[in-house]
Amino acid sequence: MMYLEERNQKIIDAVIKRADTVCPGALALIGIYGSFMTGDFYEKSDLDLLILINDDRGWQLGCAFIQDDLQVGHDIYCTTWEHLQDDARYEHPNISRLMDVRIVYCADEKYKEQLDILQKTAKDIMSAPFSEEDYTKAENLLKEAEQCYTLAMVSEHRSDVLDWAGGVIYYVENAIAMLNKQYFHYGVKRAYEELNAMQNRPDKLCEMIEDIISAASVTSVQKHLSILMKETIAVFRQMKETIARQEKPAAADTLSGTYEEMYSNWRNKMHAAAENGNRHLAFMSLISANAMFSEISNEVNIDRYDVLGGYDSEDLHKMAKEYDDILNEYLQEYKKAGIQVRRYSDIDAFVVDYETN
């Protein structure tokens, strides 16, 4: 592999020489990352370079070419400080060019110091305890996977389904890495190895991905995509519940008035829907109530209430009763938070209390 080392050095020297010629002062530093940094290279490996530029003149250093003797393609790609600052915020797990780089040329020591600061920023974020903000970052990638999943499920042409399936896999892998506050060191070739080492992931995650890419028909691809999304969402839900238990103590100020609001907004609607056989009113009332329960659970610790579990389009009276039962169960949240339901014998009693307190 000595020839590869010589080839790599020639590329690096060429970049430095061109910088001196066409854009002096624009090149900050050059670093090696990827397979030649991790040791995973072979005779067909291209060279991954971090070519960090200070200004737009540095874009002239970019170049893509094919080396015919080894039949290897190379992409000399430039990176700005702004790009690395984005990496340092750890919004995605593909930051090996920042974290795993070995500097081979530096125009000024100050650039190495700036790079060290960015690396430390990312390390501090990843080493801090998992927080709600971390969950949100991972969830943003999960939402991207969900959008790709939806498009894969409604597409008819095999190529379109496969394209969106690839999006699902990409964003699920990234979301799982973020859920574990890790980044990918080794790239796609060893993605399964890295994913399997992560604690917070679906069981048999890589097997589920393999089922998707091995599926012979559109129907089979869609079936296995559904399995992957279901299991991934379940892991996210568990993590969200864990965060809620750790970070969200019950808050009387937040819960106060919520029972009365649920009673006011939907109890009588449910019973009216039952009396009139209005399925739409009953269903949409439950949907709205369920949204409020979800909103509350995002803010404070409450038990889980399966508002839609009692949905029965053939027995609206039963649905109304089950909603009453859920409201009664929810009173336990008031009890735990030390809240009294605001009840009055009549409107005059309310007015007296309202005007004087």
LINFEN-V972894 format. One record per backbone hydrogen bond with DSSP energy under -1.0 kcal/mol. CO is the residue of the C=O (numbers start at 0). NH is the residue of the N-H. E is the energy in kcal/mol with one decimal. If there is no record, write none. Layout:
BEGIN
CO&NH&E ; CO&NH&E
END
This chain:
BEGIN
0&4&-1.7 ; 1&5&-2.2 ; 2&6&-2.7 ; 3&7&-2.9 ; 4&8&-2.2 ; 5&9&-2.0 ; 6&10&-2.0 ; 7&11&-2.4 ; 8&12&-2.9 ; 9&13&-2.1 ; 10&14&-2.0 ; 11&15&-2.2 ; 12&16&-2.5 ; 13&17&-2.5 ; 14&18&-2.3 ; 15&19&-2.0 ; 16&20&-1.4 ; 17&21&-3.2 ; 18&22&-1.6 ; 22&25&-2.4 ; 25&53&-3.3 ; 27&106&-2.8 ; 28&51&-2.3 ; 29&103&-2.7 ; 29&104&-1.7 ; 30&49&-3.3 ; 31&101&-2.4 ; 33&36&-1.6 ; 33&37&-2.3 ; 34&38&-1.8 ; 41&44&-2.2 ; 47&32&-2.0 ; 49&30&-1.9 ; 50&78&-3.0 ; 51&27&-2.9 ; 51&28&-1.2 ; 54&57&-1.8 ; 55&58&-1.5 ; 56&59&-1.6 ; 57&60&-2.2 ; 58&61&-1.6 ; 62&75&-3.8 ; 64&73&-3.4 ; 66&70&-1.1 ; 66&71&-1.9 ; 71&66&-3.7 ; 73&64&-2.2 ; 74&76&-1.2 ; 75&62&-2.0 ; 78&52&-2.7 ; 79&83&-1.7 ; 80&84&-2.4 ; 81&85&-2.0 ; 82&86&-2.0 ; 83&87&-2.5 ; 86&89&-1.9 ; 92&94&-1.1 ; 92&183&-2.3 ; 94&97&-1.0 ; 94&98&-2.4 ; 95&99&-2.8 ; 101&31&-2.6 ; 104&29&-2.6 ; 107&110&-1.7 ; 108&112&-2.0 ; 109&113&-2.0 ; 110&114&-2.2 ; 111&115&-2.4 ; 112&116&-1.8 ; 113&117&-1.9 ; 114&118&-2.5 ; 115&119&-2.4 ; 116&120&-2.2 ; 117&121&-2.0 ; 118&122&-2.5 ; 119&123&-2.7 ; 120&124&-1.8 ; 121&125&-2.4 ; 122&126&-2.0 ; 123&127&-1.1 ; 130&134&-2.1 ; 131&135&-2.2 ; 132&136&-1.9 ; 133&137&-2.1 ; 134&138&-3.0 ; 135&139&-2.2 ; 136&140&-1.1 ; 137&141&-1.8 ; 138&142&-2.5 ; 139&143&-1.3 ; 140&144&-1.9 ; 141&145&-2.3 ; 142&146&-2.0 ; 143&147&-2.1 ; 144&148&-2.5 ; 145&149&-2.4 ; 146&150&-1.9 ; 147&151&-2.3 ; 148&152&-2.2 ; 149&153&-1.3 ; 150&154&-1.0 ; 156&160&-2.4 ; 157&161&-2.7 ; 158&162&-2.2 ; 159&163&-2.5 ; 160&164&-2.4 ; 161&165&-2.2 ; 162&166&-1.4 ; 163&167&-2.2 ; 164&168&-2.5 ; 165&169&-2.5 ; 166&170&-2.5 ; 167&171&-2.6 ; 168&172&-2.5 ; 169&173&-2.0 ; 170&174&-2.7 ; 171&175&-2.6 ; 172&176&-2.0 ; 173&177&-2.2 ; 174&178&-2.1 ; 176&181&-2.3 ; 177&180&-1.1 ; 187&190&-1.7 ; 189&193&-1.9 ; 190&194&-3.0 ; 191&195&-2.8 ; 194&197&-1.6 ; 198&200&-1.3 ; 201&204&-1.2 ; 203&207&-2.2 ; 204&208&-2.0 ; 205&209&-2.5 ; 206&210&-2.0 ; 207&211&-1.4 ; 208&212&-2.1 ; 209&213&-1.2 ; 216&220&-2.3 ; 217&221&-2.6 ; 218&222&-2.2 ; 219&223&-2.3 ; 220&224&-2.3 ; 221&225&-2.0 ; 222&226&-1.6 ; 223&227&-2.3 ; 224&228&-2.7 ; 225&229&-2.4 ; 226&230&-2.3 ; 227&231&-2.3 ; 228&232&-2.7 ; 229&233&-1.7 ; 230&234&-1.6 ; 231&235&-2.1 ; 232&236&-2.5 ; 233&237&-2.1 ; 234&238&-2.1 ; 235&239&-2.5 ; 236&240&-2.2 ; 237&241&-2.0 ; 238&242&-2.3 ; 239&243&-2.2 ; 240&244&-2.0 ; 241&245&-1.8 ; 242&246&-2.9 ; 243&247&-1.8 ; 250&254&-2.2 ; 251&255&-2.5 ; 254&257&-2.5 ; 256&260&-2.0 ; 257&261&-2.5 ; 258&262&-2.5 ; 259&263&-2.6 ; 260&264&-3.1 ; 261&265&-1.7 ; 265&269&-2.4 ; 266&270&-1.8 ; 267&271&-2.7 ; 268&272&-2.7 ; 269&273&-1.8 ; 270&274&-2.1 ; 271&275&-2.0 ; 272&276&-1.0 ; 272&277&-2.0 ; 276&278&-1.2 ; 277&281&-2.0 ; 278&282&-3.1 ; 279&283&-2.6 ; 280&284&-1.9 ; 281&285&-2.0 ; 282&286&-2.2 ; 283&287&-2.2 ; 284&288&-2.5 ; 285&289&-2.8 ; 286&290&-1.9 ; 287&291&-1.8 ; 288&292&-2.3 ; 289&293&-2.2 ; 290&294&-2.2 ; 291&295&-2.4 ; 292&296&-2.4 ; 293&297&-1.4 ; 295&298&-1.4 ; 295&299&-2.4 ; 304&306&-1.8 ; 307&310&-1.6 ; 311&314&-1.7 ; 314&318&-1.6 ; 315&319&-2.2 ; 316&320&-2.1 ; 317&321&-2.4 ; 318&322&-2.0 ; 319&323&-2.0 ; 320&324&-2.3 ; 321&325&-2.0 ; 322&326&-2.3 ; 323&327&-2.3 ; 324&328&-2.2 ; 325&329&-2.4 ; 328&331&-1.9 ; 329&332&-1.4 ; 330&334&-2.2 ; 331&335&-2.5 ; 332&336&-1.7 ; 333&338&-3.1 ; 340&342&-1.2 ; 345&349&-1.5 ; 346&350&-2.6 ; 347&351&-2.3 ; 348&352&-1.9 ; 349&353&-3.4 ; 350&354&-2.5 ; 351&355&-1.1 ; 352&356&-1.6
END
